[in-house]
Amino acid sequence: MIKPLEKKDNKRTTIFLKAIFLLTLIITGILIDKIFLNKKTTSEKPQVLGEEKKIEKPKTDFFQENIKKTEEKIIDFGEQVLGEASSFVKNTQEKVASSVSDIIYRTSLEPIVNQIEKLPKDQQEKIKDQVCK
């Protein structure tokens, strides 16, 4: 025969203790829910990685100012290149002009002058008078 584990006179006290234990568990659960879990829901927004940072969009004025500065720099650089190119062209033009005038003198005028020098003095004077008029 199996004997009951509890005695009849202690049965009431154990039921009372079990009811008190269950009641304290329920009250503790409600208190924990109200104290700890409600604090998290009262905050405005949940924060995952710390503070929330707001990133502003860049202003269009910033881009326009940079475009204007870049345009001015390009214009200045173009003017410098143009100045250097014009001075190079001018120097080259002067060198070419002097060499061309030397070549023209040597090929065309020098033989004429040599022929005039071979003439007698009176004919040389007549030619000088005619050319200088």
C-alpha positions in Angstrom: 0.0 0.0 0.0 1.1 3.5 -0.9 1.3 6.0 1.9 0.4 9.7 1.1 3.3 12.0 1.4 1.4 14.7 3.1 -0.5 14.5 6.3 -4.1 15.6 6.5 -3.6 18.3 9.1 -0.7 19.9 7.1 -2.6 19.9 3.9 -4.3 23.2 4.6 -1.0 25.0 5.5 0.7 23.7 2.4 -2.1 24.9 0.1 -2.0 28.2 1.9 1.8 28.5 1.4 1.5 27.5 -2.3 -1.2 30.1 -2.8 0.9 32.8 -1.1 3.9 31.8 -3.2 1.9 32.0 -6.5 0.5 35.3 -5.4 3.9 36.8 -4.7 5.2 35.5 -8.1 2.3 37.2 -9.9 2.7 40.5 -7.9 6.5 40.5 -8.5 5.9 39.9 -12.3 3.5 42.8 -12.4 5.9 45.1 -10.5 8.8 44.2 -12.7 6.7 44.8 -15.8 5.6 48.3 -14.6 8.9 49.4 -13.2 11.5 48.1 -15.7 9.7 47.5 -18.9 7.6 50.7 -18.9 10.7 52.8 -18.5 12.0 51.6 -21.9 8.7 52.4 -23.6 8.5 55.9 -22.2 11.7 57.0 -24.2 10.9 58.8 -27.4 12.8 56.7 -29.9 14.7 53.5 -29.4 18.4 54.0 -29.8 20.4 51.3 -31.3 24.0 52.6 -31.4 23.9 55.6 -29.1 22.9 59.1 -29.9 21.0 60.0 -33.0 22.8 62.3 -35.4 21.2 64.4 -38.0 23.1 64.8 -41.3 22.3 67.9 -43.1 22.2 68.0 -46.9 24.9 70.2 -48.4 23.7 73.6 -49.6 23.6 74.3 -53.3 25.4 77.6 -52.6 28.5 75.6 -51.6 28.6 73.9 -55.0 27.9 77.1 -56.8 30.8 78.9 -55.0 33.1 76.0 -55.8 32.1 76.1 -59.4 32.8 79.9 -59.6 36.2 79.5 -57.9 37.1 76.7 -60.3 36.0 78.8 -63.2 38.1 81.7 -62.1 41.1 79.5 -61.6 40.7 78.1 -65.1 40.4 81.5 -66.6 43.5 82.7 -64.8 45.4 79.6 -65.9 44.2 80.2 -69.5 45.3 83.8 -69.4 48.8 82.7 -68.2 49.0 80.1 -71.0 47.9 82.6 -73.5 50.4 85.1 -72.3 53.2 82.6 -72.5 52.1 81.4 -75.9 51.9 85.0 -77.2 55.3 85.9 -75.9 56.7 82.7 -77.5 55.0 83.5 -80.8 56.3 87.1 -80.7 59.9 86.0 -80.0 59.7 83.4 -82.7 58.2 85.9 -85.1 61.0 88.4 -84.4 63.6 85.8 -85.0 62.0 84.6 -88.2 61.6 88.2 -89.5 65.2 89.0 -88.9 66.4 85.8 -90.5 64.1 86.4 -93.5 65.3 89.9 -93.9 68.9 88.7 -93.9 68.1 86.0 -96.4 66.3 88.5 -98.7 69.2 91.0 -98.4 71.8 88.3 -99.2 69.9 86.8 -102.1 68.5 89.9 -103.8 70.0 93.1 -102.7 73.6 92.1 -102.1 74.3 91.1 -105.8 72.8 94.4 -106.9 74.9 96.4 -104.5 78.0 94.5 -105.6 77.2 95.3 -109.2 76.7 99.0 -108.4 80.0 99.0 -106.6 81.7 97.7 -109.8 80.4 100.7 -111.7 82.4 104.0 -112.0 81.9 106.7 -109.3 79.9 109.0 -111.4 77.4 106.3 -112.3 77.2 105.2 -108.7 76.3 108.8 -107.7 73.5 108.9 -110.4 72.0 105.7 -109.1 72.2 106.9 -105.5 70.4 110.1 -106.5 67.7 108.1 -108.3 67.2 105.7 -105.4 67.1 108.4 -102.7 64.5 110.5 -104.3 
